[in-house]
Amino acid sequence: MRRTNPDGKMITRRGALSLGVSALTIGTLGIYGCSDTSGNAPAGISEELKAKIEPLLTGDIAAMAVRDSADDLSELTFNGPDGEPMKMSDTNGKYRLVNLWATWCAPCRHEMPSLDALQKAKGSDKFEVIAISVDGGGEEKPRAFYDEIGLKNLAFYHDPSINVFNTLKKKSLALGLPVTLLLDENSRVIANMNGPAEWASTDALRLIDTLLTI
């Protein structure tokens, strides 16, 4: 599969992870496989919700998997559209599809228009696509990418420290970029996916429609 490292070069790796995941260097982003050391095991999602969601994870979103433990991401911090620090809990009260991406990640660049289309189709006070750039440095480059490809519906979120990715990696939620998580109204993880997807597809739209009727 083709993977992109932080210097923008493409590398090839054959193996079980054939999702088109774009790798991040271990030295920069920490070591994959670290466990959550909080000592508190998060409760799983309800069996009712799991039963409704799992059958929908097919086709274009077949790589998404329901989590056995509903990790709480309320304390994740990143910069909001105004450039000021915020927490994930600041967006509570609605379902969210959280996507981590970077301009140097080719699969990320490819899927951003579909994330923008999903936000246009389903964005409301009950659902939001939160795409967080993990480009280092200032926000000029990722913001310019929004203009370059004509993203009109996604708000701009940024984490130049890459702390969000490192936290997800320690929880075994992230392998590389892109990574996407489905959160409930209280910032608990319902499901996650490593690798790109077609987020404006019938499969993805059906998933969000189902969530909004629960």
HUPEWO-V500604 format. One record per residue. N is the residue number from 0. PHI is phi in whole degrees, -180 to 180 (NA if undefined). OMEGA is omega in radians with two decimals (NA if undefined). Layout:
n/phi/omega
N/PHI/OMEGA
N/PHI/OMEGA
//
This chain:
n/phi/omega
0/NA/-3.14
1/-94/-3.12
2/-134/-3.11
3/-115/3.07
4/-99/-2.99
5/-62/3.11
6/-89/3.06
7/90/-3.12
8/-81/3.13
9/-89/3.07
10/-126/-3.10
11/-118/3.11
12/-144/3.07
13/-100/3.13
14/169/-3.06
15/-68/-3.10
16/-86/-3.08
17/-103/-3.07
18/-99/-3.10
19/76/-3.10
20/-73/-3.13
21/-98/-2.97
22/-78/3.03
23/-113/-3.07
24/-66/-3.12
25/-64/-3.12
26/-61/-3.12
27/-84/-2.91
28/-115/3.11
29/93/-3.01
30/-105/3.11
31/-66/3.07
32/106/3.08
33/-65/-3.12
34/-99/3.08
35/-71/-3.06
36/-101/-3.11
37/-69/-3.12
38/86/3.14
39/-110/3.13
40/-79/-3.11
41/-70/3.11
42/-72/3.13
43/-76/3.08
44/-71/-3.10
45/-66/3.12
46/-63/3.13
47/-64/3.13
48/-65/3.13
49/-59/-3.12
50/-65/-3.14
51/-81/-3.04
52/-84/-3.01
53/-55/-3.13
54/-65/-3.10
55/-89/-3.09
56/-86/-3.09
57/-134/3.06
58/59/-3.07
59/-68/3.13
60/-120/-3.10
61/-65/-3.13
62/-79/3.10
63/-78/-3.10
64/-129/3.07
65/-69/-3.13
66/-83/3.07
67/-73/3.09
68/-119/-3.06
69/-86/-3.13
70/-56/-3.14
71/-92/-3.12
72/-106/-3.08
73/-56/-3.03
74/-91/3.08
75/-60/-3.14
76/-117/3.13
77/-163/-3.12
78/-91/3.13
79/-84/-3.13
80/-56/3.13
81/-88/3.13
82/84/-3.12
83/-94/3.12
84/-61/3.09
85/-148/3.08
86/-110/3.07
87/-59/-3.14
88/-62/3.09
89/-66/3.13
90/-105/-3.13
91/-60/3.12
92/104/3.12
93/-152/3.01
94/-73/3.13
95/-138/2.97
96/-105/-3.07
97/-99/-3.09
98/-125/3.03
99/-100/-3.05
100/-148/3.06
101/-152/-3.10
102/-67/-3.13
103/-84/-3.10
104/-96/-3.08
105/-60/3.10
106/-61/3.10
107/-63/-3.12
108/-59/-3.10
109/-67/-3.05
110/-90/-3.09
111/-58/3.10
112/-60/3.14
113/-73/3.04
114/-66/3.09
115/-63/3.13
116/-67/3.11
117/-65/3.10
118/-63/3.12
119/-64/-3.07
120/-76/-2.97
121/-123/-3.11
122/-60/-3.12
123/-166/3.07
124/-76/3.11
125/-110/-3.11
126/-155/3.06
127/-147/2.94
128/-89/3.12
129/-112/3.14
130/-98/-3.07
131/-108/3.07
132/-74/3.05
133/-110/3.02
134/-61/3.09
135/-73/3.11
136/80/-3.10
137/-75/-3.08
138/-91/-3.05
139/-59/-3.07
140/-66/3.12
141/-65/3.08
142/-66/3.11
143/-64/3.10
144/-64/3.05
145/-55/-3.13
146/-68/-3.08
147/-60/-3.08
148/-105/3.02
149/77/3.07
150/-75/-3.03
151/-116/-2.96
152/-112/3.14
153/-83/2.98
154/-70/-3.10
155/-96/3.07
156/-124/-3.00
157/-145/3.04
158/-134/-3.11
159/-66/3.14
160/-78/-3.09
161/65/3.13
162/-65/3.12
163/-62/3.13
164/-61/-3.13
165/-60/3.11
166/-63/3.13
167/-66/3.13
168/-66/3.11
169/-64/3.12
170/-90/-3.11
171/60/3.09
172/-98/-3.07
173/-132/3.04
174/-107/-3.10
175/-170/3.13
176/-115/-0.12
177/-77/3.01
178/-133/-3.07
179/-132/3.13
180/-129/3.05
181/-102/-3.10
182/-111/3.05
183/-84/-3.06
184/-67/-3.12
185/-112/3.10
186/68/3.03
187/-94/-3.07
188/-76/3.04
189/-88/-3.10
190/-154/3.10
191/-143/3.13
192/-145/2.98
193/-106/-3.08
194/113/-3.08
195/-80/3.08
196/-151/3.05
197/-95/-2.97
198/-80/3.06
199/-100/-3.10
200/-75/3.08
201/-59/-3.13
202/-62/-3.12
203/-67/3.14
204/-64/3.12
205/-64/3.11
206/-60/-3.12
207/-67/3.11
208/-58/3.13
209/-65/3.11
210/-57/-3.05
211/-73/3.11
212/-104/-3.13
213/-78/NA
//
